[in-house]
Structure formats: structure tokens, C-alpha cells
Amino acid sequence: MTAPRDESKDEAAEAPAAFSIDEVGVEVIRPLRHKYLRPDQPEDAVCYQTDGQETCRHFAAKDAEGQVIASGTLNLEDRVAGQPPFGTPGMRIRGIAVEDDWRGKGVGAAMVGHLLEEGRASGVAEAWGNARTENLRFYAKNGFAEVSGAFEIPTIGEHVVVALSLLPKGRKARKALKEAQEQGEAGDAPDAPVEG
Ligand SMILES: CC(C)(COP(=O)(O)OP(=O)(O)OC[C@H]1O[C@@H](n2cnc3c(N)ncnc32)[C@H](O)[C@@H]1OP(=O)(O)O)[C@@H](O)C(=O)NCCC(=O)NCCS
């Protein structure tokens, strides 16, 4: 006779970790940005030029106790690199960081997904960002294509521009993706990548 299954145990093992994502003031997420994106630089190195502008919005993921465990920022801004965009208007995503002990649990994907939903709701056609080379797998898993060659952002390291169409899937979107990828493979670095 087999022992009855302890379903409460199964639930505990499989239950996804609880967190929520809310729009916040930038001061809420700057400590996390600093800790994981520019730890060796002064705190104001994570004050982006667009942070206080109307086009810019900030989001925090918080655990069940209300502790900030992830950050993300979007700015309504067209991509300026030499490659054709998937469409305009564009939205830059940046400042994505997840607390060390929360990594690998889908929090980063949830944050990116949240930013993309906000973008779709605002009529954005393309999301893009400067991705650190070591994070390209993360962005690919979240649907982004590499649309530039690698380039160096001083003091942070090698990056690649990644982009994603938010247009409804169709022939036009597929053609734009193919063109963007071909341009990416050609290895052009963007003209003016400034901040990571
Ligand atoms: C990149 C980052 C945001 C991913 O967040 P996350 O919550 O771990 O991401 P998810 O759980 O949604 O996805 C996990 C995927 O992210 C990638 N990943 C990158 N670093 C990872 C890490 N330290 N732990 C786990 N996964 C990591 C892997 O590709 C992983 O996919 P896999 O499970 O197939 O291996 C996070 O590692 C981070 O904050 N890194 C430091 C800050 C940074 O570099 N931000 C991005 C700037 S471009």
C-alpha cells in the first residue's frame, strides 16, 4: 500500500514565489540599480538623464513583505542606432536588476513583461535596450533580437542593442524583424550609445 500523498508538501515545493510589480518613484529603485548595475561608481551614476521626464516611468517588484527585489524603467524614446526600427514610437527599457537571491525565478522576465505591457498600452511599436553581452540569453528568452554588433560602454563593458516588435504579429512585423536582424549581423554598432 502506498502512503497517501502529502499535497501540502507538493504545493510548497511548486508554489511560485510571491511578488508584485508596481509603479514607483525613481528613488525607490535607485539603490538596487546602484547595487547591481554600477556598484563601483558614485550613487549618482545611476541617475539617468531621462529619469525625471514625463516620458519616463519606473517600476519595482516587491516581495510579500514589501521589500524591493527588482527594478525596471521605461522611457518613450525612439532607437537612434543605424538599424531600421520595427516601427515608431519606440520605448527604451533599462535599469533591469533583480536581487541576487531572487534570480532564476522569473522575476526579471515578469519585470520585462510588465514594461512591455505598459508599452503596448501606450501604443509603442518597438521596445529596445542596450543589453550587456552576458545577459543576451535573458533578453533572447524574452523575445528580443540582437540588432547591432557589440560595442563598449565605458566602465561597464560590452553591450549589444536588442529590440522587440510590439506590433501585432503579421507579415509586416516579420519583414521588419528580418531586416533588423540582417542589419544586426552586419555588425554595425549604434552611433551614439551613451548610457548602459
Ligand atoms: C539579468 C537579470 C535581470 C535576470 O533576472 P532573473 O530574475 O534571474 O531572470 P529570470 O528568472 O526571468 O530568467 C532567468 C534567465 O536569466 C539569465 N540569467 C542571467 N543571470 C542569471 C543569474 N545570476 N541567475 C539566474 N539566471 C540568470 C539566464 O539566461 C536565465 O535563463 P536560464 O534559466 O535558461 O538559464 C538578473 O540576472 C540581474 O539582475 N543581473 C544583474 C543586473 C543586470 O545585469 N541587469 C541587466 C542589465 S542589461
The ligand as an SDF file (V2000), in Angstrom:
LIG
                    3D

 48 50  0  0  0  0  0  0  0  0999 V2000
   19.6710   39.5840  -15.8950 C   0  0  0  0  0  0  0  0  0  0  0  0
   18.7130   39.5230  -14.7050 C   0  0  0  0  0  0  0  0  0  0  0  0
   17.8560   40.7790  -14.6740 C   0  0  0  0  0  0  0  0  0  0  0  0
   17.8130   38.2740  -14.8820 C   0  0  0  0  0  0  0  0  0  0  0  0
   16.8440   38.2620  -13.8390 O   0  0  0  0  0  0  0  0  0  0  0  0
   16.1790   36.8990  -13.3350 P   0  0  0  0  0  0  0  0  0  0  0  0
   15.0610   37.2400  -12.4340 O   0  0  0  0  0  0  0  0  0  0  0  0
   17.2350   35.9920  -12.8320 O   0  0  0  0  0  0  0  0  0  0  0  0
   15.6410   36.3480  -14.7240 O   0  0  0  0  0  0  0  0  0  0  0  0
   14.5940   35.1810  -14.9730 P   0  0  0  0  0  0  0  0  0  0  0  0
   14.4730   34.3200  -13.7520 O   0  0  0  0  0  0  0  0  0  0  0  0
   13.3800   35.7590  -15.5440 O   0  0  0  0  0  0  0  0  0  0  0  0
   15.3110   34.4150  -16.1310 O   0  0  0  0  0  0  0  0  0  0  0  0
   16.4800   33.6340  -15.8570 C   0  0  0  0  0  0  0  0  0  0  0  0
   17.3780   33.7170  -17.0510 C   0  0  0  0  0  0  0  0  0  0  0  0
   18.1810   34.8670  -16.9010 O   0  0  0  0  0  0  0  0  0  0  0  0
   19.5340   34.5600  -17.1960 C   0  0  0  0  0  0  0  0  0  0  0  0
   20.3530   34.8700  -16.0350 N   0  0  0  0  0  0  0  0  0  0  0  0
   21.3100   35.7920  -16.0690 C   0  0  0  0  0  0  0  0  0  0  0  0
   21.9280   35.8660  -14.8830 N   0  0  0  0  0  0  0  0  0  0  0  0
   21.3540   34.9680  -14.0500 C   0  0  0  0  0  0  0  0  0  0  0  0
   21.5610   34.5830  -12.6860 C   0  0  0  0  0  0  0  0  0  0  0  0
   22.5300   35.1240  -11.9260 N   0  0  0  0  0  0  0  0  0  0  0  0
   20.7380   33.6630  -12.1360 N   0  0  0  0  0  0  0  0  0  0  0  0
   19.7940   33.0870  -12.8900 C   0  0  0  0  0  0  0  0  0  0  0  0
   19.5660   33.4000  -14.1800 N   0  0  0  0  0  0  0  0  0  0  0  0
   20.3440   34.3470  -14.7710 C   0  0  0  0  0  0  0  0  0  0  0  0
   19.5820   33.1430  -17.6310 C   0  0  0  0  0  0  0  0  0  0  0  0
   19.5470   33.1680  -19.0580 O   0  0  0  0  0  0  0  0  0  0  0  0
   18.3210   32.5310  -17.1270 C   0  0  0  0  0  0  0  0  0  0  0  0
   17.8280   31.6440  -18.0650 O   0  0  0  0  0  0  0  0  0  0  0  0
   18.0110   30.0630  -17.8220 P   0  0  0  0  0  0  0  0  0  0  0  0
   17.1610   29.7540  -16.6110 O   0  0  0  0  0  0  0  0  0  0  0  0
   17.5160   29.4240  -19.0660 O   0  0  0  0  0  0  0  0  0  0  0  0
   19.4690   29.8320  -17.5790 O   0  0  0  0  0  0  0  0  0  0  0  0
   19.4790   39.3340  -13.3710 C   0  0  0  0  0  0  0  0  0  0  0  0
   20.3920   38.2780  -13.5060 O   0  0  0  0  0  0  0  0  0  0  0  0
   20.2230   40.5770  -12.8820 C   0  0  0  0  0  0  0  0  0  0  0  0
   19.6740   41.3980  -12.1520 O   0  0  0  0  0  0  0  0  0  0  0  0
   21.5080   40.7300  -13.2420 N   0  0  0  0  0  0  0  0  0  0  0  0
   22.3450   41.8460  -12.7660 C   0  0  0  0  0  0  0  0  0  0  0  0
   21.9050   43.1820  -13.3190 C   0  0  0  0  0  0  0  0  0  0  0  0
   21.9330   43.2150  -14.8350 C   0  0  0  0  0  0  0  0  0  0  0  0
   22.9110   42.8020  -15.4580 O   0  0  0  0  0  0  0  0  0  0  0  0
   20.8190   43.7190  -15.4190 N   0  0  0  0  0  0  0  0  0  0  0  0
   20.6070   43.7740  -16.8650 C   0  0  0  0  0  0  0  0  0  0  0  0
   21.3420   44.9100  -17.4860 C   0  0  0  0  0  0  0  0  0  0  0  0
   21.3170   44.7310  -19.2740 S   0  0  0  0  0  0  0  0  0  0  0  0
  1  2  1  0
  2  3  1  0
  2  4  1  0
  2 36  1  0
  4  5  1  0
  5  6  1  0
  6  7  2  0
  6  8  1  0
  6  9  1  0
  9 10  1  0
 10 11  2  0
 10 12  1  0
 10 13  1  0
 13 14  1  0
 14 15  1  0
 15 16  1  0
 15 30  1  0
 16 17  1  0
 17 18  1  0
 17 28  1  0
 18 19  1  0
 18 27  1  0
 19 20  2  0
 20 21  1  0
 21 22  1  0
 21 27  2  0
 22 23  1  0
 22 24  2  0
 24 25  1  0
 25 26  2  0
 26 27  1  0
 28 29  1  0
 28 30  1  0
 30 31  1  0
 31 32  1  0
 32 33  2  0
 32 34  1  0
 32 35  1  0
 36 37  1  0
 36 38  1  0
 38 39  2  0
 38 40  1  0
 40 41  1  0
 41 42  1  0
 42 43  1  0
 43 44  2  0
 43 45  1  0
 45 46  1  0
 46 47  1  0
 47 48  1  0
M  END
$$$$
